[in-house]
Amino acid sequence: MNVWKIGSKYGSEGNILEIFGKYQVVFAGNADDCILNNVKCGDLVAVADGFSVLAVAKVLSETPQTIEHFNFDETDTKRFAGAIGVKVKLYHLEKDDYLWYKNRKSFSRAYQINSDIEELYDNYSNAKFDIQSYAKTLGMVNDENDNDSIINSSINKYIVPIYQRPYSWKQWQLEKLIVDIFEGYKIDEPIFIGSIQFSHPVPLLGTKKKIREIIDGQQRIVSFLLLIKFLQLKYPESTLSNVKLDWLETRVNNGEQQKSLKQVLELEQLPDGDIGLEVNTFFDNMVCLGELFESNKGESEVDDGKDNQFEIEKFIAYLSNSIHFICVETRAGLSKTLKIFDTINTAGLDLGGSDLFKIKCYEYMTSKADYGEEAFKKISKLYEIVESQNRDYAEKNVSVRSSMDEILEIYKFVLVAQNDLPKWMPLRFGRDTFYERLFDSILGVKNWSKFGFGKNAKETKIKTEDIQKIINAKYEFENILIDSKSSETACCDYLICWSRYHRFRIIGIIACAFCKDVTCENIELLMQKLARLFVIYSCNYAKRINYMSNFLQIIISELCSQKLITAAIEEIDKKINEAYKGEKSRLEHVLSHLAWNAKSKALLCRLSAMLDELDGTLNPHELTQKLFCTDIDIEHIQSYNDEDMEARAKIQEEWGDEINSVGNLVMLERTINRSISNSFFEVKKEQYRNSDFVSVKKLCQKQNWTQEDCKQRKEVETERLTKYLFELERK
């Protein structure tokens, strides 16, 4: 392992250590440097200004590349065009740790300080978790000696990190802020705005400033910044004119948010109407804050007959000295930082499952892979693709939608398959718990080995390219089903969703993502096979699902290994054949006592209705709407509780199990079922004629309904249902 000294100054740009930290890249000389090619992954770097080492880093990439390869934003790409750099994990040193090293070369070996740099990097990369808290006022000063103010551009610089959500406060939130401020101002009483969470401060070279990332509190701090900007424009002669507004930078949305904020901060006068800005939340909220300020300012003035002008200096002093915060600073990885955020977050936006994944994946990619801030762009692109596909669905006027939560649920099964994690894990742990414990294991935050997250979990690789495959595959899969001309395929998809194994509908999506023989025919056949298998085992085993789940997880593993869909279909066929030998008699028993199991009753009566309807004139969409989206009941043709109270017990005794068998059950529109209640068959039959279901209309051909009719119908239904499910016509 070598130790290299790299200069922190770059030509006329001066000290650019902040750029190194932002992109986790250090410039390693010019293309002509012969020493450049000696830099290896794992080497250490001492970043120095010619007198002292100010930062230490470890090289993550094997080969130095031009700056265009590192996803710098447009402005910085132009600034440093032609520079050569390497990916690193960089730590800014505390001032007390600066290491004297007078070497003016921009790029060289650092033999003399090898052991010192190794020790410093080890100390900073393994720094213990630390948390500090303190109270501060808003403050609006430019005083290097004032440590009690949040807004002090002489010593403070705040960064809204790339993984944060955009600034998005609504009018009601701004109104509550202004009302709270004026309520305190009227009675000269301080107000508490809540807690704010920052990252551990990092020194900004060449200044006395320290940089902190805002973990929690962005919405409030930005709103105060916009209020101050409005007051500067409204009262240009006030003491606020001396307050600098360069103390906050946002890196959200790949720099787009910063451009919008800069447009507002560079305004030289209050706008009079539309000033031609594109959609700009910062501008809209500054205007809104101004209107709220004006309305509340008027209410705060005393009507005593005197010429009462608003005392802006008094109000500025109140803002500066009477707005109180509790600040929490943490030195920790993102995962632990987010746990703290979740504990103290009361005023901000809750982070959902996919939000947390985005941030933890960003931490994984920046700490375990060769990425800097561009990692977040790569992850965010996945979310953008999902939104784009949803817009496409909307234009097609179909009800299908995707979400990253849904995509991550599928990826959970894929990760288990690819990394040989316990097969029970996807069903045991919900999506959020799974990813929390997986990232804890990978990043070394917490040991969950007792819960199955052992060695394989710790070595799991998160691949954004696989997530994108799943996103694209889901879109392709849903379009195959939408465009399918097969009514049977459409109905089978619904049967899968109604079964006990509905979570394994994702097998079709995983097949589209990882298999080479993806065709409409193969996907449709796969769904038909899965529907048969799921119905058989859903009906035969009301509570036992582990056996079938393990088999399905094996199918997923094979699909993830890029095996053919046709091979998976063959495995499912084998399982259906196996079921025919051991499960056919069990299914016949279920059909004889069908009314007692709601899931089996719903599945098999719908399947029976489907078989009657397949030869009709309805297209796939019309048929699935009719069978699966209509309010229905499962009707006892001979009522279990006959309306003849005196005959009821006798009927139940004579009919025995037949009254609850498939022969006596039929799917019927709920409105019709409720209208006929427990009437005699002759009365029911008149209403049956109004039904749209072929199965019901068949009953209208009967003069009456006897136990013998029920037995005959049970035999017919049992034969055709088992024939369809076990594909007996192929045996």
Secondary structure, 3 states (H helix, E strand, C coil): CCEEEEECECHHHCECHHHHHHHCEEECCCCCCHHHHHCCCCCEEEEECCCEEEEEEEECCCCCEEHHHHCCCHHHHHHCCCCEEEEEEEEECCHHHCEECCCCCCEEECHHHHHHHHHHHHHHHCCCCEEEEEEEEEEEECCCCCCCEEEECCCEEEEECCCCCCCCCCHHHHHHHHHHHHHHHHCCCCEEEEEEEEECCEECCCCCCEEEEEEECHHHHHHHHHHHHHHHHHCCCCHHHHCCCCCEEECHHHHHHHHHHHHHHCCCCCCCCCCCCCCCHHHHHHHHHHHHHHHHHHHHCCCCCCCCCCCHHHHHHHHHHHEEEEEEEEECCHHHHHHHHHHHCCCCCCCCHHHHHHHHHHHHHHHHCCCCCHHHHHHHHHHHHHHHHHHHHHHCCCCCCCCHHHHHHHHHHHHHHHCCCCCCHHHHCCHHHHHHHHHHHHHCCCCCHHHCCCHHHHCCCCCHHHHHHHHHHHHHHHHHHHHCCCHHHHHHHHHHHHCCCHHHHHHHHHHHHHCCCCCHHHHHHHHHHHHHHHHHHHHHCCCCCHHHHHHHHHHHHHHHCCCCHHHHHHHHHHHHHHHHHHHHHHHHHHHHCHHHCHHHHHHHHHHHHHHHHCCCCCCHHHHHHHHHCCCEEEEECCCCCCCCHHHHHHHHHHHHHHHHCHHHEEEEEHHHHHHHCCCCHHHHHHHHCCCCCHHHHHHCCCCCCCHHHHHHHHHHHHHHHHHHHCCHHHC
